[in-house]
């Protein structure tokens, strides 16, 4: 039984799909909306008779946007009419486009508009792009996706003619060949998309997503933009999430690596991960207006380090080298030794007969730090630690919530950026429990191979990932078939932190 029904307008397109997706059922629709409509009942019957899992409308198309090249693939997230009205929204577009990119294709997600005749001139292309907002134009997709297929549907159009190229010219054959070659190479990705289609369950871990410190930091930047105007400078990523940073950039925030990139006298927000006293001194010397968005839980660790240093203790920080939070804490006192694992403890050049005090990066896991603390205690009898764990409550809660659902899952998806330490720790929690875990910024990062055969998927999000990213992931999974969604909440969070004085 074939999992994929591929609908192609012309025989050359159908041939390319048969070569690229030999396991698919490929049917010709005929070129143009009237032929597509005439054969639609037959194609619907074919899908039912063969029990296909998914349907893809695929073929060549015209590019509408300057800079497009022959062979570029457009995976439609919406199919439109020339006036911009939406015929269908296709939520699995990002999943399929990601599969094609992993196969080495240049794939974009965007609108495909269907017209009743060929679009020949650049002026027509520009007008159509403006009226519809689409990336590509074809003749058949609107007619075909408007039907009730009762299963996931996709539109994959490969650009064969682009702005600046006449529709009939000496280049036409070459451009068409490039388009058909890319269409053939799209076949395996379309097959994997169809193989991932089907009914599944999703268990949402709770709590997940933003913690109080992240909410405070993001709101601090928003308020600072309102109060002090733009450009507003932010040292490092305010929180480790690509979508959050992009959103704040669009609001007027300018993210810089170091303070020497900030004009003297400007306003700068310090990120939630904290900074060393040297950074604060540099800001003062350059007469910068500082808005400090350091998470209060990170500030607690800094205070502990200063207290231990004033007492004359030898200092150890358990954390990951190069992380923004670690760098800030190491700057709180001279000579702080950084260890990442129990094996690092044996290399410490410290006096075992003097007190040793340790603190930890807040976004680690308790399991990750416990063995290192045990190694420190075994080597240094006078070891001192925090009276209350440095591990952030949100980090602990999200790990606990994931541990509660992971044994019931075939796959765990953690929504968060690769720069987020607490998000990466969540993947490790799943893997320690023997469940495949993957970190994704959003739905575009999901590999369809992960979903094939996964009937129950666990979903959580790191403390710096917005809930809107979780929603996008859920919508993409649902686009592959009926979804049963449940939430397993191990505890409710009610922690809040006041905003910095400068933006209240």
Order of alpha helices (4+ residues) and beta strands (2+ residues): beta-alpha-beta-alpha-alpha-beta-beta-beta-alpha-beta-alpha-beta-alpha-beta-alpha-beta-alpha-beta-alpha-beta-beta-alpha-beta-alpha-beta-alpha-beta-alpha-beta-alpha-beta-alpha-beta-alpha-beta-alpha-beta-alpha-beta
